[in-house]
């Protein structure tokens, strides 16, 4: 009975998926592509944060906080509601006033 169970388990675990790659090779490929994606994501985030610093009064720290809060464009920051901006850690009332002056 145990031998039937083990043979069934072996057939499930070592079932041919139609490709000649071993699971280890597939895992390495997946890891490699995910590293590439994270590098691209890091580069894009740095560009977006740099773009957010072009808003008057927004420095590197507040730009990073805005980015992490979901503001990806300068238009999104300028058009945002005051309450949403104040909810971002590192953004104070004076910065919100400066940003709202840009919207007028």
C-alpha positions, 0 to 999 in steps of 0.5 A: 500500500505504501509502495503504491502511494510512493509511486503515485507521489513520484509520478506526480512530483516528477511529471514531465511538463513538456520542456527539457528544463529542470525545475532548478533551471526554470527557477534560475531564469525566473530569478534573473528576469525578476532582478532585471525588472527590479532594476528597471523599476528602481530606475523608473522610480528614481526618475519619477522622484527626480521629476517630483522635485521640480515642484517648488518646495518639494525636496528629495525626502518629500518627493520620495514620500509622495511617490510612495504614497502613490503620486507618480506625476507632478500633475497628480500632486498638483491636482490632489486634494489637500487632505490627501497631501496632508496624509502623506508623511513628511508633507506639511501644511506649508508645502500643501499651500505652495502646491495649491498656489500652483493649481490656481 
